[in-house]
Amino acid sequence: MVFEIEARGDCVAVIKVFGPLVHTDSLAALERIIFRLQQQGKRLVILDCAKVSRVSISGITSLVEMVSRPHAIPAALCSLSNSIIRRLVAGNLEHSIQHFDDVQHVLKAPQFRACQLADLRVLVLCAGRGARLAPLSDEVPKPMLDMLGKPVLARILDHLESFGIREVFLNPGHLGPQIHSYFAKNSRPFQSVFYLNEGNYWNGIWKPGPLGSASTIRKLQADHNAFNSDFLVVCGDALIDIDLADMLAQHQRTDADVTIATLSVPSDKTHKYGMIDVDVNGRILRFKEKPARGTIDSTLANTGIYIFNPRVLSLMQEMHDQDIGADLLPRIMDAGGAMHAYSQGFSWTDIGCAKDYFAAAVSVLGGHVPNATPEGVLRNPLQWVDKDAIISRRAKISGPCYIGPGAKISAGAKIEGPAVIGRGAIISGRSIVRNSMVMPNTHVQKGAIIDGQITHPNWSVAIQFADGSPQNMDPLEYVGEARTTAPDAGRDQTQAAKAQ
């Protein structure tokens, strides 16, 4: 038996098996190879049996025993020929071992996907002010905005964790203590979260001190020697479902200095993004940050997801208050660096303004954002309700909606989705909430009609026009702050409790 080893990134190795599978001695040699790969830092070994010419009962039995035995790293079988499968069936072993059609099916299985990027370090940028999201971002950092029961930032970290990523750097700036507080209360058992604070306390008050995204990378390297191999940088204000392992494999295959995840956007929205031109091989030829309307033909947008080779760190020695898109990328290009676009299809839900925020919530409610499920219990089709919410049986709820923890929906209240009712909000009787978002701890009082709004006790914005430009933000009539006991809430709570 002959073995050929192929690396798939830093953590995965594929062992292609050639020849007959008839001797247990060959399997002993295979175990020695797996042990050596473990010593080299591999976290998953895939045995590709497509080229196995024939098998014996003893050979297949020994293979099953070897793969089933606990190893320091998991091993998976794929591409079993019909003859091997017949031997498994003949020996009543077909249910004793899990096998896959090919290598790609192994890598997509959750238990193995989480082995692929365990050694990749990630910086999640979360320091920004988020001015286009005002007034939502005036009280909550943009990455900490709730997305149907969980902050956007936490959902991003969940996606990173699904690939086994264990070390994450955050750079809290604007309202940074809220990020510290959340992760102190919601620890991540399988991830270590490190902070490079872009701000500090002055006389007991937090003062942000943004560095710039590129300067943040430089400081992490200068102060902590954080990046000695390829590293990932993502923005903390977009829901993503990108195959990061595939992106890293392309990055390493092309020996790029930087690989940028890109998506095509409508031509009338190119002014909102960094736009990129590429050649037929995906090499980046030029880019322009948020070009004026009609000044660029490309529709390929920079999504703010980057993999950098540590070679680029040598270009950052004197960088202060510098940005990745506006400063670092041009410097890499001017130095002749290899820059490539990763253009495989993936889901990217940007949250740049209040209109985008509501649209993202509606997409998650509708099941259109992969791996982003609302928290709580699915009570009716597309209606998610937190277990601590109280809903009267005489409330009328239709269409997709999310009702958060501690929210109270009174008898006679009417909710027409899509709608989001935030934590601790109260919707009183004889009120209507339609195509809207009610922010946490907001009381929609009797007689209120909330239609097409994101509403708060101190302000309200019309979703249709909330694109980041100046808007009327006056609070609505009959909307106030939710109290522990709001008018008519006590009676509805009793009715709701009986209804449960």
Buried (B, 14 or more C-beta within 10 A) or exposed (E): BEBEEEBBBBBBBBBBBBEBBBBBEBBEEBEEBBEEBBEEEBBBBBBBBEEBEEBBEBBBBBBBBBBEEEBEBBBBBBBBBEBBBBBBEEBEBBEEBBBBEEBEBBBEEEEBBBBBBBBBBBBBBBBBBBEBBBBBBBEBBBBBBBBBBBBBBBBBBBBBBBBBBBBBBBBBBBBBBBBBEBBEEEEBEEBEBBEBBBBEEEEEEBEBEBBBBBBBBBBBBEEEEBBEEBBBBBBBBBBBBBBBBBBBBBBBEBEBBBBBBBBEBEEEEBBBBBBBBBEEEBEBEEBBBEBEEEEBEBBBBBBBBBBBBBBBBEBBEEBEEBBBBBBBBEBBBEEEBBBBBBBEEBBBBBBBBBBBBBBBBBBBBEEEBBEBBBBBEEBEEBBBBBEEBBBBEBBEBEBBBBBBBBBBBBBBBBBBBBBBBBBBBBBBBBBBBBBBBBBBBBBBBBEBBBEBBBBBBBBBBBBEEBBBEEBEBEBBEBBBEBEEEBBBBEEBBEBBEEEE
